[in-house]
Amino acid sequence: MKFEKFKYKRPSIDKLEHDLIHLLNQFKQSKDIEELSNIISKINQLRSNFESMMNFAYLQFMRNTSDSFYSEEQKFYDESNPTYQNLLNDYFRKLVNCEYRNQLEVMWGKQFFSLAELQTKTISTNMIEDLVMENKLVSQYTKLISSARIKFLSKEMNLTQVRAYSQNTNRELRKQAVNARYGFYEEHEEELDQIFHNLVKKRTEIAQKLGYKNFIELGYARMLRIGYDSEMIRIFRKQVKDVIVPLLIELKENQRNRLNIETLRYYDLDILFDDGNPEPKGNVKWILNEFQHVFKEISPETAEFYQFMVSNNFLDVETRNDKARAGFCTYIAECKSPYIFANFNGTSDDVRVFLHEAGHAFQLYTSRNLELVDYHYPTYEACEIFSMSMELFGWKSLNRIFGEETNKYKYLHLHEALDWLVYCVAVDEFQHIVYENPELTPNERKEKWRNVEKEYLPFRNYEGK
C-alpha cells in the first residue's frame, strides 16, 4: 500500500473504550488458555488500529504543522491518548496478575510481560488531565520550532536551512549563520522557558501522583529501561567523562589546527576541514537514487526493504517551511511499514541521518510480521543498536555519494559519533539535575546547564559573539 492510499479515519475513543472493557471482562472471567490468548490477539488488533491512525495523523502534522485538519487531529490525540493509555494500564495489570501468566509467557514471551509490568507504573486514572496537558506542551514546542522564519542572505529560511551555513569555509559567514539560528531561540527565549518550566512542573506532578519522589524514576519506566537503573547510568556517564571527553578535547585541538585558527569558537564547531566538510555530490533525488545501490550492496534484505520504502512513498526527507525540524522513524502497523522523516539541507548530515533512520526502519520492516505491537520496537536504547549499525554498514558504498571525499566523511562521521555521545551524556546529567530539582527557575536551570557544559564540553567557546 502506498502511503497516500492509506485511509485515515479518526477512531472513536468511546467505541474503543467499550470494546476494550468488554474484552477485559472476558479476560478476567476466562480460565481457558486458548481463549485468553485469543483475547490478547483481539486487544492487539484494537491497539494496532488506534496506534496506526494516531501515528499517521502525527506524521501528517509533522510534515506540515500549519495544516488545519491534522493540527486538529493531533489535538484530538493529545487529549485522547492518555485515556487510551489508561485503558491499556488496566489491560497490563490484568496481564501481569493473571493466574495463568506462566502459560501465557510460553505463548507470547516473557518480554511482553516485562514490558507490561513497567507500563503499569506509568499511569493512573487520576492523572488523565495532567497527561493531556503534557502532550499539549510538547505539541506547542513542536509548532513553535517549525514556525521559524529566519532572514539570512536576503532569503527566508527555516532552522535546518540556516544550519547548513554553519559548515561554510567562510568563517564570518558561518558566524552569521550560527548567530542567526541562535537569534531565533533568543527571540523566543521567554516562550521556550515557559514551555519547559510548565513541562517540568507537570511531569513532577504526574510522578508524585504515582507515588514517585520525582519524575526520574517515572521517566526510566516510560523509556522501558529493563535491567538497569539510574546508578548504572551515573557510572556510565562518569566513564564517558573520564575516557571519551579527554579524547574529544584532543580531537577538537586537531580540528583547530586543521582550520588554522587561534581559538576554536562556537561557530567553528561544525566544520572539521579547512577546505570544507564533505558534501553529497548531488541533490535530494540523486542521493535517494544512489541509496538504491548502497542498500543493494549491503544485503539482498536491505535492497528489498529500500525498494519497498521508495516505491510506496514511506519517506519524506526534503525540508520545507512549517515542516517540523526533526529526523525520526515511526511505524504504521496497518500498513506493515515504517516511515522515515528527515530534513535534508545539502550537508553530510543528510547521509548520516538517513542511514540512521533507515536502520530503525529496517529493524521495523523485519519485525513487521510479529503479531504483538509491543514487539515491533525493541526498547528505546536498544533501538539505537540498529540505527547506529546501519550508519556503519553504509560505509561500504559511500564512495557513490561522496566520491574522493569518502575518507573525509568517515573521519567526520566517527568524530561526530564521539561528539554526540558526550553531548547526550551531558544532556542526561542535566535532565537528572532538572527533575531532581523541579523548583529551579529558568535562569537557574540555564546556570546548571552551563556548569554541565563546562564539564563535558569545555571546548565550546562562546566568546567573541
N, C-alpha and C positions, 0 to 999 in steps of 0.2 A: 504493500500500500504506500502510495506517495504521501508525503507529509500534508500537502494541500488537499488531499482527498479525505483526510480524517474528519469524521462527522462529530463536531463538538456539540454537546448538549449539557447545559448546567444540570447537575444532579439535584434531586430533591433531598435535602437533608432530613426532612420528616419521614420520607419513604425509607431512606437508608436506615434511620433510627428504628423504624418499625420492623424492617426486615432483620436487622442485626439482633434486636431484642428477642424476636421470635426464634431465631436460630440459637441464641444463647440460652434461652429457656429449654430448648430441645437438648442442648449440650449438657445442661445441668441435670436434666432428668434421665438422660440415657445411660445405660450400663453396658451397651454393646460397642465393642472396639471399632468395628467396621462403620457403624453409624456415627460414632464420634469422629472418626477420620473423615467421613463424608461431609459432616458439618464443617470441619476445618476447611475442606475444599470449597464449600459453598460460601463461607465467610471470605475466603481468599478471593473468590470471584467478585464479590461486592467491593472489596478493597481495591482490586485491580481496576475496576471501572471508575470508582471515585478518584483514585490517585492518577489515573490516566487523564481524566478530564482536568483535574487540578494542575498537573504538570503541563498539559497542553496550553491551558489558559495562562499559566505563569510564563511559558515560553513566548507566547504572543505579546504579553505585557512587556517582557524584557526586550523583545525585538522592536517595540515601539511604545514607550511609556506614555506617550501622549494620545494613544488610541483610546477613544472614549469607551468603546464597548469592552475591551479587555481590561481597561482600568477598573471598570465596574465589576468585571468577573474576578479580578484579583482582590478587590474589596470584599466580594462575597466569600472567597476562600479565606481571607484574613479573618473573617468573622465566623465562618462555619467550620474551619479546620480544627479549632480547639474542641468543638462539640464532637466532631468525628474522632479526635484523639481520645477524648474521654470515654466514648463508646468502646474504642479499642482497649482502653485500660481495663474495662470490665471483662472483656474477652481474655486479655492476657492474664488477669487474676484467676479466671476460671481455668485457664490452661495450666498455670504453674501449680495450682492447688488440686488439680484433678487426681482422683484416686487411681486413675489408670495412666498416670503420667509416664511411668516406665515403659509401658507397652507402646504408647504413642511416640515416645522418644525413639524407639526402634524403627517406627514407620516414617517419622518426619525429621529425625536427627536431634541430637542434644543441643546443637547451636540455636535452633529455633526456640527452645525453652529458655536458654541462657539469655537470649535477646529479649524474650518476653518478660523475664524477671527484671531486667534493667528498666524496661519501659513502664513497668508498674510503679516505678519510683519517680516518674517524671510528671505526673498529672493527678489531679483530684477534681471532684465536681465543683468545689467552692472557688476554683480559680479560672473558670472559663473566660470571664470578662477580662481578667488580667492577661490571659494568653492572646485574646483578641487585640488588646492594646499593644502588646509586644509585637505582634505581626504588623500592625499598622505603623508602628515606629520604624520597622525595618523597610517597609514599602515606601514610607516617607523619605527615608535616606536614599533609597534607590532612585526615586524620581528626582530628587534634588541633584544628585551627581550626574544623572543622564541629561539634565537640563542645561549643562554648561555650554555657554556660547562665548568663546574667547576670541577677541580681536588680536590677530597676530599676523604680521607680514601682509597687512591690508586684506586679510581674509578672516572669515568667521570659522572657527574650528572648535571641535569638542576636545575633551581631555586626552583622548587617545591620539588624535591627530597632532596636537601640540607636542605630546611627549616624544614623537619621532624626532623632533629637532633637538632633543637633549643629547643626541648622539652625533650632532653635526661637528665637523672638524673645525669650524669657526668658533673659537671659544666665546666670543662676545655674543654670537647668535644663540648658542646653547644656553648661555647665562640668561638671556632674554626669554628664551622658551621656558626654562625651568621657573623663572620668576613669574611668568605669565600663568603657568599652571598653578603655582603656589598662590598666586594672586586670587584665583577663584576661591580657594579654600579660605583665604584671609577675608575675602568679601563676605563669605557665608559662615564665618567662624562662629558667630553667636548662635545661628540656627543649628549648625552641626554640634556645637557644645550642648545645646538644649536637647537635641535628639538623643545624644549619647548619655547625657545625665538622666534623662527620663527612662532610657533603656536600662541603665544600671539600677536605678531605683525600682523599676517594675520587676526586673529579674530577681532582685533581692527579696521583694515582697512575695513573689511566686515561690521562691526557695523556702522562705520561712513558713509559708502556709503548709508546705510539705514536711516541715519539721527539720529542715537543714539549718545550720548556722548561717550560711551564706550561699551564694549561687555556685560556688566552685564545685561542690560535690554533685549538685544537680547538673551542672554543665558536663561533668565527666559521664554521668548516666545518659544524658542526651546524646553524647557522642559515641555511646555504646562501647565504652572502654572496658573490655573484659580482660581480667588477668593482670592489670597494673593500675597503680594509683598515683596520687599527686606527689608522694615522696619519691617514687621511682622517676617521675618526670623531673623533679627537682635535681636528682642525681644526674640525669641525662643533660639537663641544662648546664650543670657545672662541668661535665665532661666537654661539652661544646665550648664553653668559655675557656677551659684550660688548654684544649688541644687545637680546636679549629680557629678560634679568634686570633691567636698569635700567627697562625699560617695565613689567615686572611689579611692581617696587618702587613705581613711581608709581601703578599700579592699586590696590595694597594700601593706599596712603595715601588714595586716593579712597574706598576701602572703609571705612577707619577714620572718615573724615569723615561718610560716609553713616550709619554706625552711631552717630555722635555719642559716641564713646568716646575716652578719653585715650590708651590704648595697645591696639593690636591684639594679642591674645594667642592662644595655640594653640587655644583653644576658640571663638574668633571667626572662624576662617579659613573655615568652611563656609557662613557666612551673609553675603550681599552687600548686603542691603537692610534698613533698619530696620523696615519693615513686613513682613518675611519674604520668603524666596525664592519664586519662582513654583512652584505645585504643579499637577499634573493635576487636572482638575475632576471626576474620577470614580475608581472603583475599578479593580482589575486587569481585570475583564471588560469594563468600559466602555472602558478605554484600548485593549485589543486590538480591540474593535469599531470604535473611531474610526480605528484604523490602517488599516482596510479602505479608508476614504475617502482617507487620506493617501497610501497607495501607489497608489490608483487615479488620483489627481491628479498623481502623479509621471510615470507612463507606463503604457501597457497591459501592458508586460512585467512591471513590478513588481506590478501588480494581480494578474496571473496567478500570479506567484510567491507572493504573500502568501496568496492563496486556497488554493493548494496546501499551504502550511505549516500553516495553521489547520485546514483540513478533514481533514488527515491526522495532526494532533496531533504535529507535529515541533517543538514548543516547550514549554518549562517555565519559567515566569517567577515563580511565587509562591514566597516564602521560607518555609522550614519548618525545624523542628528536624532536625538530622542531615543536612540538605542542605548540600553544600559551598558555602562562601562564594566564589562566583566568577561571572563572566559570560564566556561564550565561545561559539564556534560550532564544531561539528565536522561530519563528513560520514560517511554510511553508504553506501558505494559500491553495495552490492547493492540498496539502495532507491532509488538515484539521488537522494538527498535530503540536504540539510544539516539540522542540528538547532541550534536556538537555546536556550541555557541562561542564565538570569539569576535575580536575586533582587530583586524589586520591594519597595520599602519606603515607597511613598507620596510620594516626593520627585521633583524634576525629573530626578534621575539615572535613574529608571525609563525615561524617554523617550529620553534621550541614549544609555544603554546599549543599549536595544532597537534604536534606529536603527543604532547602531554594529554590533551583531552581525547585524542584518538586512543590512547592507552586505556583510559576509563571506558571509552565507547566499545573497544574491542572486548574488554572484560564483560561488559553488559551484553554484548552481542553473543558471546559464547555461553552466557548464563540464561539466555532468553527462553530456553525450554524448561528451565527449572520452574516447578509449579508455584511454589511459595513466593510472594512478593518480597518476603524477608530475606530471601536468598539471591535476589537479583544483584544486590550490592554486598560486598564484604563490609566490615565495619569501617568507619571513616578513615582511620590511619592506614588500614590495610589496603584501601582503595589506591593509595599513593604508590604502592609497590608496582602496580600495573602501569600507572601513568609515567612514573619516573623511568621504569624499564623501557617503555616504548620510546622515550626520548633517546635512549642509548641504542636501541635496536635500529633506529633510523639512521644512525651514523654510517651504516654500511653503504648507503647510496646517496648521501647528501651532496656529493660532488655534482649531482644533477642539478641541484638548486644553487649551490654556492661556487661551483667551478673552482678556480685557482685559490679561492678564499676559504676552502673547506677546512683546512687545518686551523685557520684563524677562528672559524666558527667553533670548532671542537674545543679550543682553548677557552674561548668566551663562554661556552656552554658549561664547562667544568668550573670556571671562575664564578659564574652566576649561581651555580648549584650550591657552592660553599657560601656565597653571599646570602642566598635565600635561606639556607639552613640557619645561619646565625641570626638573620632578621626574624625568622619565625620563632626562634627560641626567645629572642628579646621581647617580641610581642606576647608570647606565652607568659613570660615572667611579669610583664606589665599587666596583663589581664588578671593574673593572680593577685597582684597588688590592688588593682581597682576593685575586684569583687570581695577581697578581704577587708577593704576599707571603703564601703559604698558611700560613706558620709563625706568623702573628699569633694571639694568644689572642682569645677572645670579647670581653674587655674592651678590648683594643687595637683590634679591629675597630670597636667602638662609638665609640671616640675618633676613629677615622678618619672614620666617618660624620658625627660632629658637626662635624668640620672641613669636610667636603664640604658639609654642610647650611648652614653659615655662609656659604660662598662663593656657593652658588646660591640658597639660600632664607633670606636674612638676616632676613626679616620674621617668621620663626617664633619667637615669643617664648614661652618655657616658664616664665617667672617667674609667681609667683602661683598655683602649683598648689594 
